[in-house]
Amino acid sequence: MGAVEELSKEAITEPREQGIPLIPGAEQTVIIDEPEARGSWIRRVPVLRMFAAPEIEQAQVVESGEWPPYAEQGTRLRFNERRAKNGFYAPAFQGAPTTTRQAEILNTALIAAPTGVEGVAAGRDVLSQTAISKDPFTDYNSTPRRITSTNVLVVGDVGAGKSAYTKTVYVIRPLILRHRRAVVFDKKNEKGEGEYSPIVREFGGDHIKFAMDGSGVIFNIMDPAISGVNDDGLNNQLVYLNTIPALIREGKGPDEWERKALRLAYRSMMRNFEGSRTPTTADLHDLLGVIDRNDATLADMSPATLERLHESGISMRFCFNELLETYGSIFDGETSKKVRLNKTLTSFDISQLPDTGPAIPMVMGLANLWLLGTVRRPEYRGIRTNVINEEAGHILGGPLAVQQRSNIKLSRGLGLSNIYNIHKGATDVPAGSPGMAVIEEAQTVHIFRQDKPEAAQWCVRTFGLNPESANDIMVLRNGHHLLKSGADAPEVEIEHVRSAWEVDMTDTDSALRETDSAYADVA
């Protein structure tokens, strides 16, 4: 630290006016004893004293090397000596060069929270560090309306944090609100049960478990919750029955003769059991291929036509026979009493079903139909329901996508929000398929990390993102994602923030905590 040099007023006046540093060394400071300026009259005026120059203790040395703004060396001071003597003695700072793009950060309107404060707390905007609120029902009912569809898509690689986000924002937090409910299709196996099981127990919900060994529940395809509500229910049930052969025969759906035979058997079954017990899949099986001579619709058909209908019905019987023999523990019999919608949280635990074969898509498709039929009843109306479809590729990537696309049109009227979780849209859902139409209709999209360039580019093309966002998607941290809400809104990066309790309830991947402690430990 250099010695403090005291200069006379005459010695320093000219250099200051020219903006020349008083002392060439960075470690030296100049203390000016100007009693007239420091004791100026302006300090005695209450309103004007705020304009007076700050007082500096004589012989003050800034040990840290940091200079006060009014004493910093090299700063151009005011040129008017008279105003300086009267107390208006302050630096006239020169602005630093910048660009319009860099200066956007100074406009708070551009970095304000991208969402409103209404809805469910969903994380923190990385740019503005403001809280993000997101809820499909709130956005739909807002004025002006932010979205026109309550469907939600969550896409991302394994371990990126999408399941933890879904559990927190679309299950746990909404359930503390009035008139809210969540229904979950729980696919991931965690110690012999679905990963949502701890949350279900915490909220005292209904845990509906399916298993191949007979330890789970039975789900009747002919359940009256689907067929007994109105004509739409009957049509939905027929559409679902037509998908079973496609699932059994690995994509080969029934032809027009087989569909007619299936429809004839279904109508005969409904007539036979009218006013009696609920028919089952086995009852339909027994009527496939049986030609009812009393059916007026068959009166003018030739013997050859009736024979072909009989053969087509037998072909359908083989399919349903395979269904009953292989998956009878799930579909053979009346629906178990445990299958109900009486709690705020209901979990369809399909984690113990085989990944291959028709069991998972059949249960998911049938449960969706059962849910639609159930919420139509007067006692179930008035409650907004989040329907979580984990591993949604099972229904969006196969024959059930047609049924799913048709039924989501009823979601708004029934107070449903369908949340679909997929890994990679390009591989999970074929381009141009009905499932792809379901994805494109979603107006709330959460995009977590996609390691592969083609997967990131698929997100950019499908959801109309900024082309530069593809690189951002590939390097997103765990617990971070891009939120796209509405057709015209730009995407924003969101950091998911959870409490310690939420971390314990939602985190089934220990690597998520270990590799990103800042994300896991924020309360």
C-alpha positions in Angstrom: 0.0 0.0 0.0 1.5 3.3 -1.1 1.7 6.3 1.1 -1.2 8.7 1.2 -0.4 11.9 -0.6 -2.1 15.1 0.2 -2.4 17.5 -2.7 -3.6 21.1 -2.7 -6.8 22.1 -4.1 -5.1 24.0 -6.9 -3.1 20.9 -7.8 -6.0 18.7 -8.3 -8.6 21.0 -10.0 -7.4 20.7 -13.5 -6.7 17.0 -13.7 -10.2 16.3 -12.3 -11.9 18.4 -14.9 -10.0 16.5 -17.6 -10.9 13.1 -16.2 -7.3 12.2 -15.5 -6.6 9.9 -12.5 -5.2 11.9 -9.6 -2.6 9.3 -8.7 -1.3 6.8 -11.2 -1.0 3.9 -8.7 -4.0 1.5 -8.1 -3.0 1.1 -4.4 -3.1 4.8 -3.6 -6.0 7.0 -2.6 -6.3 10.7 -2.3 -8.0 12.3 0.7 -9.2 15.9 0.0 -9.8 18.2 2.8 -12.6 20.5 1.4 -14.4 21.8 4.5 -16.4 24.1 2.3 -17.9 21.3 0.3 -18.4 18.9 3.2 -20.0 21.6 5.3 -21.9 23.2 2.6 -25.3 24.9 3.3 -27.1 22.2 1.4 -26.6 19.8 4.2 -28.6 22.1 6.5 -31.7 21.9 4.2 -33.8 18.7 5.0 -35.1 18.1 1.5 -31.9 19.0 -0.3 -29.4 17.3 1.9 -29.8 14.1 0.0 -28.0 15.7 -2.9 -24.9 16.6 -0.8 -21.7 14.8 -1.4 -20.9 12.0 1.2 -18.4 12.8 3.9 -15.1 11.0 3.9 -13.0 10.7 6.9 -9.7 12.4 6.5 -6.7 10.1 6.0 -9.1 7.3 5.1 -7.4 4.5 3.2 -9.4 1.7 1.5 -7.5 -1.3 2.7 -9.6 -3.7 0.5 -8.7 -2.0 -2.7 -12.4 -1.2 -3.4 -13.2 2.4 -4.1 -16.4 4.3 -3.2 -18.2 5.5 -6.4 -17.7 9.1 -5.5 -13.9 8.7 -4.9 -13.0 6.1 -7.5 -9.9 7.0 -9.5 -10.3 7.8 -13.1 -14.0 8.8 -12.8 -14.9 11.9 -14.7 -16.3 14.5 -12.3 -18.7 17.4 -12.9 -17.1 20.3 -14.8 -19.2 23.0 -13.1 -17.0 24.3 -10.2 -19.8 26.4 -8.7 -22.2 23.4 -8.4 -19.4 21.3 -7.0 -18.8 23.9 -4.2 -22.5 24.0 -3.4 -22.6 20.3 -2.7 -23.6 18.8 -6.0 -20.3 17.1 -6.1 -20.6 13.6 -7.6 -19.1 11.6 -10.5 -20.6 11.8 -13.9 -20.3 8.1 -14.8 -19.8 7.1 -18.4 -21.9 4.1 -19.6 -20.3 0.9 -20.6 -20.7 -0.2 -24.2 -23.4 -2.9 -24.7 -25.9 -4.3 -27.2 -29.7 -4.3 -27.4 -29.7 -8.0 -26.8 -27.6 -7.7 -23.7 -29.7 -4.9 -22.3 -32.9 -7.0 -22.4 -32.0 -8.2 -18.9 -32.6 -4.6 -17.7 -36.3 -4.8 -18.8 -38.0 -6.6 -15.9 -41.1 -7.1 -18.0 -39.0 -9.5 -20.2 -37.8 -11.6 -17.2 -40.9 -11.6 -15.2 -42.5 -14.9 -14.2 -43.7 -16.6 -17.4 -46.8 -17.9 -15.6 -49.4 -16.4 -13.2 -49.5 -17.0 -9.5 -52.7 -19.1 -9.7 -52.6 -22.8 -9.8 -50.2 -25.3 -8.3 -46.6 -24.5 -7.3 -44.5 -26.2 -10.0 -41.0 -25.0 -9.6 -38.7 -22.0 -10.3 -38.0 -20.1 -13.5 -34.3 -20.4 -14.2 -34.0 -17.0 -15.8 -36.0 -14.8 -13.4 -35.8 -17.0 -10.3 -39.5 -16.5 -9.8 -42.0 -19.1 -8.7 -43.9 -21.0 -11.5 -47.5 -22.1 -11.1 -49.0 -24.7 -13.4 -52.4 -26.4 -13.4 -54.4 -27.4 -16.5 -57.7 -26.6 -14.9 -56.6 -23.2 -13.7 -55.2 -22.3 -17.1 -58.3 -23.5 -18.9 -60.7 -21.5 -16.6 -58.6 -18.3 -16.6 -59.6 -15.1 -18.3 -58.4 -14.9 -21.0 -58.1 -18.7 -21.4 -54.4 -19.8 -21.5 -55.1 -23.2 -23.0 -57.9 -24.9 -24.8 -57.0 -28.5 -23.9 -56.4 -29.9 -20.4 -54.2 -32.8 -21.8 -50.6 -32.8 -20.6 -47.5 -34.5 -22.0 -44.3 -35.2 -20.0 -41.4 -36.5 -22.1 -37.8 -37.3 -21.0 -35.2 -40.0 -20.6 -35.1 -42.3 -17.6 -33.6 -40.6 -14.5 -34.1 -37.1 -15.8 -36.8 -36.4 -13.1 -40.1 -36.5 -15.0 -41.7 -39.1 -12.6 -40.7 -37.1 -9.5 -42.1 -34.0 -11.1 -45.4 -35.7 -12.1 -45.9 -37.1 -8.6 -45.3 -33.8 -7.0 -47.1 -31.3 -9.3 -49.9 -33.5 -10.6 -50.6 -35.8 -7.6 -49.4 -34.6 -4.2 -49.9 -30.9 -4.4 -53.3 -30.8 -6.2 -54.7 -33.2 -3.6 -54.5 -30.6 -0.9 -57.0 -28.5 -2.9 -60.8 -28.8 -2.6 -62.7 -31.0 -5.2 -59.5 -32.6 -6.6 -58.8 -36.2 -7.3 -56.0 -38.2 -8.9 -56.1 -41.6 -10.7 -52.7 -43.2 -11.5 -51.8 -46.0 -13.8 -48.7 -47.1 -11.9 -46.3 -49.1 -14.2 -42.8 -48.9 -12.6 -42.1 -51.8 -10.2 -40.5 -50.7 -6.9 -39.9 -53.6 -4.4 -42.8 -55.7 -5.5 -45.3 -52.9 -5.9 -45.9 -49.7 -7.9 -43.8 -46.7 -7.3 -46.8 -44.6 -6.3 -47.8 -47.0 -3.5 -46.1 -45.0 -0.6 -48.1 -41.9 -1.8 -51.3 -43.9 -1.9 -50.8 -45.1 1.6 -49.9 -41.6 2.9 -53.2 -40.2 1.5 -55.3 -43.2 2.5 -56.2 -43.9 -1.2 -57.3 -47.0 -3.0 -54.6 -49.3 -4.2 -55.9 -51.6 -7.0 -53.4 -54.2 -7.8 -53.4 -56.5 -10.9 -51.4 -59.7 -10.9 -51.1 -62.8 -13.1 -51.0 -65.3 -10.2 -54.6 -64.5 -9.0 -53.5 -62.3 -6.0 -54.9 -59.2 -7.7 -58.3 -57.9 -8.6 -60.6 -59.0 -11.5 -61.7 -56.4 -14.0 -64.8 -57.4 -16.0 -64.8 -56.2 -19.6 -68.6 -56.1 -19.4 -68.7 -53.9 -16.3 -71.9 -51.9 -16.1 -69.8 -48.8 -15.3 -68.9 -48.9 -18.9 -72.0 -50.3 -20.7 -74.8 -49.3 -18.4 -74.6 -45.5 -18.5 -75.8 -44.6 -21.9 -75.4 -45.4 -25.6 -71.9 -43.9 -25.7 -70.9 -46.5 -23.1 -72.2 -49.4 -25.3 -70.3 -48.0 -28.3 -67.1 -47.6 -26.2 -67.4 -51.1 -25.0 -67.8 -52.4 -28.6 -64.8 -50.3 -29.7 -62.8 -51.8 -26.9 -63.9 -55.4 -27.7 -62.6 -54.8 -31.3 -59.2 -53.9 -30.0 -58.8 -57.2 -28.1 -58.2 -59.4 -31.3 -55.6 -56.8 -32.5 -53.7 -57.1 -29.2 -54.0 -60.9 -29.1 -52.9 -61.3 -32.7 -50.0 -58.7 -32.4 -51.6 -55.9 -34.4 -54.0 -57.8 -36.8 -57.4 -56.4 -36.0 -60.7 -58.0 -36.9 -62.0 -57.6 -40.5 -65.6 -56.5 -41.3 -67.0 -60.0 -41.0 -65.3 -60.6 -37.6 -66.5 -57.2 -36.3 -70.1 -58.1 -37.4 -69.9 -61.5 -35.7 -68.6 -59.8 -32.5 -71.4 -57.2 -32.6 -74.0 -59.9 -33.0 -72.7 -61.9 -30.1 -72.5 -58.8 -27.9 -76.1 -57.8 -28.6 -77.4 -61.3 -28.0 -75.5 -61.3 -24.6 -77.0 -58.0 -23.6 -80.5 -59.2 -24.4 -80.0 -62.5 -22.6 -78.8 -60.9 -19.4 -81.1 -57.9 -19.3 -82.6 -57.6 -15.8 -80.4 -60.4 -14.6 -76.8 -60.6 -13.4 -73.9 -58.7 -15.0 -72.5 -60.7 -18.0 -68.9 -61.5 -18.1 -66.2 -62.1 -20.8 -66.9 -65.8 -20.6 -70.6 -65.2 -21.4 -69.6 -63.3 -24.6 -67.1 -66.0 -25.5 -69.9 -68.7 -25.4 -72.0 -66.7 -27.9 -69.4 -66.0 -30.5 -70.1 -67.9 -33.6 -73.7 -68.7 -32.6 -76.2 -67.6 -35.2 -79.5 -66.4 -33.6 -82.2 -67.3 -36.1 -84.6 -65.0 -34.3 -82.4 -61.9 -35.0 -84.4 -59.8 -37.4 -81.2 -58.3 -38.9 -80.3 -61.8 -40.2 -83.7 -62.7 -41.7 -82.8 -61.8 -45.3 -79.3 -63.2 -45.4 -78.4 -66.2 -47.4 -77.2 -69.5 -45.9 -73.7 -68.8 -47.3 -73.6 -65.4 -45.6 -74.7 -66.9 -42.3 -72.1 -69.6 -42.6 -69.4 -67.1 -43.1 -70.6 -65.1 -40.1 -70.5 -68.3 -38.1 -66.9 -69.0 -39.2 -65.9 -65.4 -38.4 -67.5 -65.7 -34.9 -65.5 -68.9 -34.3 -62.3 -67.0 -35.2 -63.2 -64.4 -32.6 -64.0 -67.1 -30.1 -60.5 -68.4 -30.4 -59.1 -65.0 -29.6 -61.3 -64.6 -26.5 -60.5 -68.1 -25.5 -56.8 -67.3 -25.5 -57.6 -64.2 -23.5 -59.4 -66.2 -20.8 -56.9 -69.0 -20.6 -53.8 -66.7 -20.4 -55.2 -63.7 -18.6 -58.3 -65.2 -16.9 -57.0 -64.1 -13.4 -57.6 -60.5 -14.6 -60.5 -60.6 -16.9 -62.6 -63.8 -16.1 -65.4 -62.9 -13.7 -67.2 -59.9 -12.3 -65.3 -56.8 -11.3 -63.8 -57.0 -7.8 -65.3 -54.8 -5.1 -61.9 -53.2 -4.6 -62.2 -51.5 -8.0 -63.8 -48.2 -6.9 -63.4 -44.5 -7.1 -64.3 -43.5 -3.5 -61.0 -41.8 -2.5 -59.1 -38.7 -3.6 -56.3 -40.9 -4.8 -56.7 -44.2 -6.8 -53.8 -46.3 -8.1 -54.2 -49.0 -10.8 -51.0 -50.9 -9.9 -50.0 -52.7 -13.2 -46.3 -53.0 -12.1 -46.6 -56.8 -11.8 -48.0 -57.4 -15.2 -45.6 -58.6 -18.0 -44.2 -55.9 -20.3 -44.9 -58.0 -23.4 -48.3 -59.1 -24.4 -51.7 -57.5 -24.2 -52.2 -57.4 -20.4 -50.9 -53.9 -19.7 -52.6 -52.0 -22.6 -55.8 -54.0 -22.0 -56.0 -53.0 -18.4 -55.1 -49.4 -19.1 -57.7 -49.2 -21.9 -60.4 -50.9 -19.8 -59.7 -48.8 -16.7 -59.9 -45.6 -18.8 -63.4 -46.7 -20.0 -64.4 -47.6 -16.5 -63.3 -44.2 -15.3 -65.2 -42.3 -18.0 -68.3 -44.3 -17.1 -67.9 -43.8 -13.4 -67.3 -40.0 -13.3 -70.5 -39.6 -15.4 -72.6 -40.7 -12.4 -74.2 -37.8 -10.5 -72.4 -38.8 -7.2 -69.0 -38.5 -8.8 -69.5 -35.2 -10.7 -68.0 -31.9 -9.7 -64.5 -33.2 -8.9 -61.6 -32.4 -11.1 -59.4 -35.4 -11.8 -55.8 -35.7 -12.9 -55.4 -39.0 -14.7 -51.7 -40.0 -14.7 -50.7 -42.4 -17.5 -47.2 -43.7 -16.7 -45.5 -45.5 -19.6 -48.2 -44.1 -21.9 -46.6 -45.6 -24.9 -48.6 -48.8 -24.1 -51.8 -47.1 -25.1 -50.6 -44.3 -27.4 -48.4 -46.6 -29.5 -50.9 -49.4 -30.2 -54.5 -50.2 -31.2 -56.0 -48.5 -28.1 -54.8 -45.1 -29.3 -58.0 -44.8 -31.4 -60.2 -45.3 -28.4 -58.0 -42.9 -26.4 -58.2 -40.2 -28.9 -62.0 -40.5 -29.0 -62.4 -40.4 -25.3 -60.1 -37.4 -24.5 -62.7 -35.2 -26.3 -65.0 -36.0 -23.4 -62.3 -34.9 -20.8 -63.3 -31.3 -20.5 -67.0 -32.1 -20.0 -66.1 -34.6 -17.3 -63.4 -32.6 -15.5 -60.5 -34.8 -16.5 -56.9 -33.9 -17.3 -54.9 -36.7 -18.9 -51.2 -36.6 -18.2 -49.2 -38.8 -20.5 -45.6 -39.8 -19.5 -43.4 -41.2 -22.3 -39.7 -41.6 -22.9 -39.1 -40.8 -26.5 -42.0 -39.7 -28.7 -40.2 -40.7 -32.0 -40.0 -44.4 -30.9 -42.9 -44.7 -28.5 -45.6 -43.4 -30.8 -45.5 -43.9 -34.6 -45.7 -40.8 -36.8 -49.1 -40.2 -38.2 -50.8 -42.6 -35.8 -53.9 -41.8 -33.6 -51.5 -41.7 -30.6 -49.5 -39.0 -32.3 -52.7 -36.9 -32.7 -53.3 -37.3 -28.9 -49.7 -35.9 -28.3 -50.2 -33.0 -30.7 -53.4 -32.0 -28.9 -51.6 -31.5 -25.6 -51.1 -27.8 -24.9 -49.1 -28.3 -21.7 -45.8 -30.0 -22.4 -42.9 -30.7 -20.0 -39.7 -31.7 -21.9 -37.0 -33.2 -19.7 -33.5 -34.2 -20.9 -33.3 -36.1 -24.2 -29.7 -37.4 -24.7 -30.1 -38.3 -28.4 -30.1 -35.5 -31.0 -32.9 -37.1 -33.0 -35.1 -37.2 -29.8 -34.4 -33.5 -29.1 -35.1 -32.5 -32.6 -38.4 -34.5 -32.5 -39.5 -32.3 -29.5 -38.5 -29.1 -31.4 -40.6 -30.1 -34.5 -43.6 -31.5 -32.7 -44.1 -28.7 -30.2 -42.9 -25.7 -32.3 -39.9 -24.8 -30.1 -37.0 -22.5 -31.0 -34.6 -24.5 -33.1 -31.8 -23.6 -30.7 -33.7 -25.4 -27.9 -32.5 -28.8 -29.3 -29.1 -28.3 -27.7 -30.6 -27.1 -24.4 -32.8 -30.2 -24.2 -29.8 -32.5 -24.5 -27.9 -30.9 -21.6 -30.8 -30.2 -19.1 -29.8 -31.1 -15.5 -31.8 -33.6 -13.5 -34.9 -31.9 -12.2 -34.8 -29.2 -14.9 -37.1 -29.2 -18.0 -38.5 -26.9 -20.7 -42.1 -25.9 -20.2 -44.3 -25.2 -23.2 -47.7 -23.9 -22.2 -50.2 -22.8 -24.9 -49.7 -22.6 -28.6 -48.0 -19.2 -28.8 -46.1 -19.1 -25.5 -42.3 -19.5 -25.7 -40.6 -22.4 -23.9 -39.0 -21.6 -20.5 -36.6 -23.6 -18.4 -38.0 -24.7 -15.1 -36.2 -26.0 -12.0 -38.3 -28.4 -10.0 -38.1 -27.6 -6.3 -39.2 -30.1 -3.7 -39.4 -30.1 0.1 -37.5 -32.8 2.0 -40.7 -34.7 2.6 -41.6 -34.6 -1.1 -38.2 -35.9 -2.0 -38.7 -38.9 0.3 -42.2 -39.5 -1.1 -41.4 -39.2 -4.8 -37.8 -40.1 -5.4 -37.4 -43.8 -6.4 -34.0 -43.2 -8.1 -31.2 -42.6 -5.7 -29.0 -41.2 -8.5 -31.2 -38.2 -8.7 -30.3 -37.1 -5.2 -26.6 -38.1 -5.3 -25.8 -36.4 -8.6 -27.8 -33.2 -8.0 -27.8 -32.3 -4.3 -28.8 -28.7 -4.9 -32.0 -29.9 -6.5 -32.9 -32.5 -3.9 -32.1 -30.5 -0.8 -34.0 -27.3 -1.5 -36.9 -27.0 0.9 
